[in-house]
Amino acid sequence: MGIRQRLNNLVLLIARFDVSFDEWRIVFDQDEPIRHQFANDFVVGRVDNHTAMIKCDVFDPEKMDEIMSIRMAEPDITRLGLSHEIFELHRTN
């Protein structure tokens, strides 16, 4: 099942990587223009030196699926040893 079939706009991503949090964060920050093509309102938190939590509001899940499938195969990303878990969040009243 693709990302776009699972999203309900507000998501929490758990990012795990082989490099340090600081090394991952540099690449994450450089990708800001790319991310803003499909999502906004990013909040990033460090869990440990190899894990981060990212909350965002996805407004174009199809674009996210398209961009991330290409981006994850690029050399600067593959060297990170990056994997994601995606969780759907629901707003409450």
N, C-alpha and C positions, 0 to 999 in steps of 0.2 A: 504494500500500500504506500503510495507516494505521500509526501509531506502535505500537499494541498488537500488530500482526502481526509486528513486527520485534524486540521486546524479549525478553531473557532475564534480566530483573531488574536486573542490574548494568549501568549504562550510563555512557557518557561523551558529554556534549553539548558541541559547540563552538558558542558563541554569538558572532555577529558583529553589531555595531550601529554606527549612524552617530554617536551621541553618545559622550561620553567614558566610560571604564570607570567612573569615580566616579558619573556620572549614571545609568548602567545599574545599578550596584550598589545604589543607593538604591531603585530600583523592585524589583529582585530581592529585597532584604531585606524590603521591605514585603509581598511576596507569600508570605512564609514560611508563614502559615496555609493558604494555598491549596495550596502545594506539598505540605504534610504530609498532605493528603487522599489522595495517591497515591504518595508516595515519602518516604524518609528517608535519613539518613546522607549529607547533602550536603557536598561539599568543593568549594570554588571557587578557581580560580587565574587570575591575570591573565596573558594571553599578551602583549598590547600594549594600547594605549589604546582599541582598537576590537574586541578579541577576548578572550573568557574561556573557560576549560574548566570544566565542571561534572561531577563524578562523583556519582552517587546510586544508591540501591537502590530500584527501582520495585516496589511491592507490589500496585498496582492499575493496570495499563496501560490498561484501558478507561476508567477515571476520568481518567487522564492525557490520553488522546486527547480526551475530552469537554471537560475544563476548558481545555486548551491551545488547542483550536480556537476556543473562545469568547473566551478571554483575548487571543489574538493579534490579534483584530479590534477591541479596545477602544482608545480614543484615546490613553491614556497609554502603551500598548505600541506602537501604530503610529508615534508620534512618535519612537520610539527607532531606527526603521529596522532592526528586529531580524530575524535569520534564524538558524536552527539546523541543525546536522548532528548526527545521532545515531548513535553507534557502540555496538554490543553488546560487553560485556566478559565474559570467562569466567574464573572462578576456577580456579586450578591447585592441584594437591596440594602 
